Amino acid sequence: MHHFSYHHNVLCAEQTNLAQLAADVGTPFYAYSTATLVRHYQVIDQSLAALPHVVCYSMKANSNQAVLATLAQWGSGADVVSGGELARALRAGVPAHKIVFSGVGKTPYEIAQALKAGILQFNVESEPELHAINTVAESMGVSAPIALRVNPDVDSESFSEKINTGKADTKFGIPLTDAKKIYAHAASMKNIKIVGVDMHIGSQILSLDPFRAAYQRLRDFVLALRADGHQLTYIDLGGGLGVPYEELHAPYENATANTPQPADLGKLVHEYFGDLGCTMIVEPGRAIVANAGVLVTQVMYIKKTAHKNFIIVDAAMNDLIRPTLYEAYHEIWPVMKNDAAQKNLADVVGPVCETGDFLAQDRMMPDVQAGDFLAVMSAGAYGAVMAGTYNTRPLVPEVMVKGGDWAIIRPRQTVDALIGLDRMPGWLDQG
Ligand SMILES: *Cc1c(COP(=O)(O)O)cnc(C)c1O
């Protein structure tokens, strides 16, 4: 479900005309739909309504303050993976008691920051990290609430190995076979308080099977921990629910046979964990924001070659790296629709000096002209947050839409501001 659709052949985000928005803001820019964000949050929240639960939005997918504040208003917590994200979450109004801290490389400074804030739990990914947390907590005279992130050795069947995290050969989590011993060790540490167990098996998971396999292993593990006398309050199941990147046209709510629905996953959670009396935590990222955002770009040139046509646009891999990094597919819709337009095979590419700089390859594209606007769909997750300034291309603006209203939630960076980050060493600065 999303709120991008054509009205009189002009693509709108909710009731906001994207052609007009492009004229007002300039391209490229990201646009997010509030209604889609809220709807996705609510669908996930409701899928767990039968159990005590906390939805900890995985903010690495999109960490703009306005996105966080919107979700926080509806009751969302946050899954953070750095001290920077923790600061963002707190600043946007996410209560500390709904924040979990994941990631394999937490620094002592970040650990102290999280202890000071009073977060819900640390998701601990190794034994040395457990020691580090204990040490920092001891120095502060507090107790650190922890869950171990276990690695259930399940193949999440993600389309890209780069986002498959639940197999034994990835850097994530603690193998189930070692985890029991480390829990026993954790229980003996003075400044560690075991509160739960955690896992996250990957991203863009398009079948319930990997979840089912992982839930079975986690359930068995929870029962084994209980038998050992550990008290577990929280079971954190991570994120990873896949979203449709193709066939986004209505009635896509019913046309997603290949995408598991949050409600079905919720049923599975209930089936495997409903009788344990624990509070469930989920960490959805992509499922909330991916289809709540688009990247709007303008066609600059059409370059025709003997092999194929290139549609050269003003957005590039530095603005949206997913196509080249993950071979990800994003639909590209014309902002002004012309059903009569002929379709041609083309690559949609940016101005960056890399062959890998493309947004689409070998795509049947409607006949577009220089000056036309295009919307790269499903760009709300792992879009703006992964942007960089390669080729001295300033970060592009982010716009949030609410009905017919819109606001710039991050202005376009200027070239001056970008150059101004550099400093001259004294020996060059004599002049
Ligand atoms: C990235 C990540 C998530 C979110 O994954 P999505 O596929 O975006 O839902 C959740 N938990 C952890 C620990 C992550 O690293």
The ligand as a MOL file (V3000), in Angstrom:
LIG
                    3D

  0  0  0     0  0            999 V3000
M  V30 BEGIN CTAB
M  V30 COUNTS 15 15 0 0 0
M  V30 BEGIN ATOM
M  V30 1 C 18.9930 -3.4580 9.0090 0
M  V30 2 C 18.4790 -4.0560 10.2510 0
M  V30 3 C 17.0870 -4.1260 10.4690 0
M  V30 4 C 16.0670 -3.6830 9.4600 0
M  V30 5 O 16.0430 -4.4830 8.3260 0
M  V30 6 P 14.8840 -4.2470 7.2410 0
M  V30 7 O 15.1450 -5.2610 6.2180 0
M  V30 8 O 15.0540 -2.8630 6.7370 0
M  V30 9 O 13.5900 -4.4370 7.9420 0
M  V30 10 C 16.6440 -4.6260 11.6730 0
M  V30 11 N 17.5200 -5.0450 12.6300 0
M  V30 12 C 18.8600 -5.0000 12.4460 0
M  V30 13 C 19.7500 -5.4680 13.5210 0
M  V30 14 C 19.3720 -4.4990 11.2510 0
M  V30 15 O 20.7030 -4.4630 11.0780 0
M  V30 END ATOM
M  V30 BEGIN BOND
M  V30 1 1 1 2
M  V30 2 1 2 3
M  V30 3 2 2 14
M  V30 4 1 3 4
M  V30 5 2 3 10
M  V30 6 1 4 5
M  V30 7 1 5 6
M  V30 8 2 6 7
M  V30 9 1 6 8
M  V30 10 1 6 9
M  V30 11 1 10 11
M  V30 12 2 11 12
M  V30 13 1 12 13
M  V30 14 1 12 14
M  V30 15 1 14 15
M  V30 END BOND
M  V30 END CTAB
M  END
